[in-house]
């Protein structure tokens, strides 16, 4: 499962150092499964159902899916 992140532009180098990846299609950072969530700053986490706008993206808005319990 892809874990999307809201990484501020001025913190992109930190995201790279941690091992996060940039998705050029969605224009959004994401966390590979091999990276522990505890290494990701809390203010980068997207909450369930949170949206972000994607510029010039044919798919439009992206929504973080709610967790299946």
C-alpha positions as CSV (number, residue, x, y, z in Angstrom):
1,X,0.0,0.0,0.0
2,X,1.3,3.4,-0.9
3,X,1.6,5.9,2.0
4,X,1.4,9.4,0.6
5,X,3.1,12.3,2.4
6,X,2.6,16.0,2.4
7,X,6.3,17.1,2.4
8,X,6.9,20.9,2.4
9,X,9.2,22.0,-0.5
10,X,11.8,23.3,1.9
11,X,12.0,19.8,3.5
12,X,12.4,17.8,0.3
13,X,16.1,17.1,0.9
14,X,15.2,15.6,4.3
15,X,12.6,13.4,2.6
16,X,15.3,12.2,0.1
17,X,17.7,11.5,3.0
18,X,15.0,9.4,4.8
19,X,14.4,7.4,1.6
20,X,11.0,8.9,0.6
21,X,10.3,8.9,-3.2
22,X,8.7,11.6,-5.4
23,X,5.9,10.6,-7.8
24,X,6.2,12.9,-10.8
25,X,2.7,11.9,-12.1
26,X,0.9,12.8,-8.9
27,X,3.4,15.4,-7.9
28,X,3.4,14.0,-4.4
29,X,5.9,12.3,-2.0
30,X,5.4,8.7,-0.9
31,X,7.0,6.3,1.6
32,X,8.4,2.9,0.4
33,X,7.3,0.0,2.6
34,X,10.9,-0.6,3.8
35,X,10.9,2.7,5.7
36,X,9.5,2.7,9.2
37,X,6.7,5.3,9.8
38,X,8.4,6.4,13.0
39,X,11.2,8.0,10.9
40,X,8.6,10.2,9.1
41,X,7.8,13.5,10.7
42,X,4.2,13.7,11.9
43,X,3.5,16.9,10.1
44,X,4.1,15.1,6.8
45,X,1.4,12.5,7.4
46,X,-1.9,12.8,5.5
47,X,-5.0,12.0,7.5
48,X,-7.7,9.6,6.3
49,X,-9.9,11.3,3.7
50,X,-7.6,14.3,3.4
51,X,-7.3,15.7,-0.1
52,X,-4.6,17.6,-1.9
53,X,-4.7,19.3,-5.2
54,X,-2.5,18.1,-8.0
55,X,-1.6,20.6,-10.7
56,X,-1.8,19.5,-14.3
57,X,-2.8,16.0,-13.3
58,X,-5.4,14.3,-15.6
59,X,-6.7,12.3,-12.6
60,X,-7.6,15.4,-10.6
61,X,-7.7,15.5,-6.8
62,X,-6.3,12.6,-4.9
63,X,-7.9,11.4,-1.7
64,X,-6.2,9.4,1.0
65,X,-8.4,6.3,1.3
66,X,-9.9,5.4,4.7
67,X,-8.3,2.4,6.3
68,X,-10.1,-0.9,6.0
69,X,-10.6,-2.4,9.4
